[in-house]
Amino acid sequence: MNAPPLTWRVARLVERRAETPTARTLVLDVPGWPGHLPGQHVDVRLTAADGYQAARSYSLAAPADGERIELTVQRVPDGEVSPYLIDVWAPGDPVEVRGPVGGWFVWRAADTAPVLLVAGGSGVVPLMAMARARRAAGSRTPFRLIYSARTPEDVFYADELRRRARDDRGLDVTYVYTRAAPVRWRGEPHRIGPADVNTHGWPADLEPLCYVCGPTGFVETVADLLVGLGHQPRRVRTERFGPTG
Ligand SMILES: Cc1cc2nc3c(=O)[nH]c(=O)nc-3n(C[C@H](O)[C@H](O)[C@H](O)COP(=O)(O)OP(=O)(O)OC[C@H]3O[C@@H](n4cnc5c(N)ncnc54)[C@H](O)[C@@H]3O)c2cc1C
C-alpha cells in the first residue's frame, strides 16, 4: 500500500534556544503532527507576501513528543531560509512544515546492534535525535558518536553531550576538531581520517549500524572509510545536508 501523501501543516514557534553563535534550536508546535522516528526530517516552507515560496529540509532533533517538534538550524550566510528561521521568525508567525520524511536513515529502539554515529557540523542533528531516543527508550544498545566540528564553540548540544557522555551508560562521545581544538585536547586539528574511525568506532566484525550525516563531501569520505575498514555498505546509512533550494 502506498503511504498517504504528506500534507503541509502550519507550525508556530514556541521557543528558540542558542546552540552556538550561529545555530539555534527551534521548538515548534505542529497541530496534527503524526509523529516520527529519530533520523527523519521535515520540509519547511516560507511564503512571502507576494506569494513567493522557498522550502528547505531540516532534520528532527528530538524524538517524537506529541505535536511538538525540534529543529536545529545553522545560519548559512546569505541563505534564503536559515537566516529567517534564526533571526526573524517570531512566535505567532505561521510557517509550513511537511513530514516526517525519510524511512532508511532512522534508528529503531528494537535494533540491538551497536551503533556508530558520525557527524560533520550540523549533521549531528538527526544523530542527536537517535541518542535522545535511546535514552528515552531506556535502551542499553551501545552507541558511539564521533563528532567533527570546526572549533569547540561550534559544537551543538555541548552541555547535554557532556552530561550524556557521563550519565548515559553505553554512550561514548569523541570530538574531532578541524580548525581549533581545546587547550587540553590531545592532537592537532584535522579532518576526520581512518585512525579516528578505527579508534573510536566499532570493529566491522561486530556488524554495527553506522549513521553518517553532514555535508556531502564529509559523508562520502566517511562512508568510504567505513567500507574500507570492512563495514558492509548496507550497514552504512547516510544523510547528506547538501543545498536543497
Ligand atoms: C535531508 C536534509 C536535512 C537537513 N537538515 C538540516 C539541519 O538539521 N540543520 C541545518 O542547519 N541544515 C540542514 N539541512 C540544510 C538545509 O536544508 C539548507 O540547505 C540550509 O539551511 C541552507 O538553506 P538557506 O536557504 O539558508 O541557504 P540557500 O539560500 O539555499 O543557499 C545560500 C548559499 O549557501 C549555500 N548552501 C546551501 N546550503 C548549504 C549548506 N547546507 N551548507 C553550506 N552551504 C550551503 C548555497 O549553495 C548558496 O550558495 C538539511 C538538508 C537536507 C537535504
The ligand as an SDF file (V2000), in Angstrom:
LIG
                    3D

 53 58  0  0  0  0  0  0  0  0999 V2000
   17.7920   15.9240    4.4790 C   0  0  0  0  0  0  0  0  0  0  0  0
   18.3780   17.2510    4.8890 C   0  0  0  0  0  0  0  0  0  0  0  0
   18.3520   17.6040    6.2260 C   0  0  0  0  0  0  0  0  0  0  0  0
   18.9170   18.8240    6.6400 C   0  0  0  0  0  0  0  0  0  0  0  0
   18.9260   19.1270    7.9650 N   0  0  0  0  0  0  0  0  0  0  0  0
   19.4790   20.2860    8.3880 C   0  0  0  0  0  0  0  0  0  0  0  0
   19.5280   20.5890    9.7940 C   0  0  0  0  0  0  0  0  0  0  0  0
   19.0780   19.8220   10.6600 O   0  0  0  0  0  0  0  0  0  0  0  0
   20.0850   21.7830   10.1580 N   0  0  0  0  0  0  0  0  0  0  0  0
   20.6030   22.6670    9.2260 C   0  0  0  0  0  0  0  0  0  0  0  0
   21.0850   23.7360    9.6240 O   0  0  0  0  0  0  0  0  0  0  0  0
   20.5580   22.3920    7.8890 N   0  0  0  0  0  0  0  0  0  0  0  0
   20.0080   21.2400    7.4540 C   0  0  0  0  0  0  0  0  0  0  0  0
   19.9600   20.9570    6.0990 N   0  0  0  0  0  0  0  0  0  0  0  0
   20.3900   22.0210    5.1430 C   0  0  0  0  0  0  0  0  0  0  0  0
   19.1900   22.9350    4.8190 C   0  0  0  0  0  0  0  0  0  0  0  0
   18.2050   22.2070    4.0920 O   0  0  0  0  0  0  0  0  0  0  0  0
   19.5520   24.1520    3.9560 C   0  0  0  0  0  0  0  0  0  0  0  0
   20.2670   23.7030    2.8250 O   0  0  0  0  0  0  0  0  0  0  0  0
   20.3580   25.2110    4.6970 C   0  0  0  0  0  0  0  0  0  0  0  0
   19.6570   25.6670    5.8490 O   0  0  0  0  0  0  0  0  0  0  0  0
   20.6400   26.4160    3.7780 C   0  0  0  0  0  0  0  0  0  0  0  0
   19.4330   26.9630    3.3280 O   0  0  0  0  0  0  0  0  0  0  0  0
   19.3050   28.5480    3.0400 P   0  0  0  0  0  0  0  0  0  0  0  0
   18.0080   28.7690    2.3710 O   0  0  0  0  0  0  0  0  0  0  0  0
   19.6110   29.3240    4.2640 O   0  0  0  0  0  0  0  0  0  0  0  0
   20.5140   28.8160    2.0250 O   0  0  0  0  0  0  0  0  0  0  0  0
   20.3680   28.8710    0.4030 P   0  0  0  0  0  0  0  0  0  0  0  0
   19.6690   30.1480    0.0290 O   0  0  0  0  0  0  0  0  0  0  0  0
   19.7890   27.5890   -0.0660 O   0  0  0  0  0  0  0  0  0  0  0  0
   21.8790   28.9050   -0.0120 O   0  0  0  0  0  0  0  0  0  0  0  0
   22.7220   30.0780    0.1630 C   0  0  0  0  0  0  0  0  0  0  0  0
   24.1440   29.7300   -0.2270 C   0  0  0  0  0  0  0  0  0  0  0  0
   24.6780   28.7660    0.7040 O   0  0  0  0  0  0  0  0  0  0  0  0
   24.9900   27.5320    0.0310 C   0  0  0  0  0  0  0  0  0  0  0  0
   24.4330   26.4570    0.8890 N   0  0  0  0  0  0  0  0  0  0  0  0
   23.1650   26.0000    0.8920 C   0  0  0  0  0  0  0  0  0  0  0  0
   23.0150   25.0270    1.8090 N   0  0  0  0  0  0  0  0  0  0  0  0
   24.2020   24.8690    2.3920 C   0  0  0  0  0  0  0  0  0  0  0  0
   24.6640   24.0090    3.4050 C   0  0  0  0  0  0  0  0  0  0  0  0
   23.8710   23.0950    3.9900 N   0  0  0  0  0  0  0  0  0  0  0  0
   25.9500   24.1380    3.7690 N   0  0  0  0  0  0  0  0  0  0  0  0
   26.7670   25.0430    3.1850 C   0  0  0  0  0  0  0  0  0  0  0  0
   26.3720   25.8880    2.2030 N   0  0  0  0  0  0  0  0  0  0  0  0
   25.1150   25.7960    1.8150 C   0  0  0  0  0  0  0  0  0  0  0  0
   24.2400   27.5800   -1.2970 C   0  0  0  0  0  0  0  0  0  0  0  0
   24.9120   26.8050   -2.2920 O   0  0  0  0  0  0  0  0  0  0  0  0
   24.2500   29.0570   -1.6050 C   0  0  0  0  0  0  0  0  0  0  0  0
   25.4740   29.4370   -2.1590 O   0  0  0  0  0  0  0  0  0  0  0  0
   19.4550   19.7320    5.6720 C   0  0  0  0  0  0  0  0  0  0  0  0
   19.4530   19.3680    4.3160 C   0  0  0  0  0  0  0  0  0  0  0  0
   18.9350   18.1410    3.9320 C   0  0  0  0  0  0  0  0  0  0  0  0
   18.9660   17.7740    2.4730 C   0  0  0  0  0  0  0  0  0  0  0  0
  1  2  1  0
  2  3  1  0
  2 52  2  0
  3  4  2  0
  4  5  1  0
  4 50  1  0
  5  6  2  0
  6  7  1  0
  6 13  1  0
  7  8  2  0
  7  9  1  0
  9 10  1  0
 10 11  2  0
 10 12  1  0
 12 13  2  0
 13 14  1  0
 14 15  1  0
 14 50  1  0
 15 16  1  0
 16 17  1  0
 16 18  1  0
 18 19  1  0
 18 20  1  0
 20 21  1  0
 20 22  1  0
 22 23  1  0
 23 24  1  0
 24 25  2  0
 24 26  1  0
 24 27  1  0
 27 28  1  0
 28 29  2  0
 28 30  1  0
 28 31  1  0
 31 32  1  0
 32 33  1  0
 33 34  1  0
 33 48  1  0
 34 35  1  0
 35 36  1  0
 35 46  1  0
 36 37  1  0
 36 45  1  0
 37 38  2  0
 38 39  1  0
 39 40  1  0
 39 45  2  0
 40 41  1  0
 40 42  2  0
 42 43  1  0
 43 44  2  0
 44 45  1  0
 46 47  1  0
 46 48  1  0
 48 49  1  0
 50 51  2  0
 51 52  1  0
 52 53  1  0
M  END
$$$$
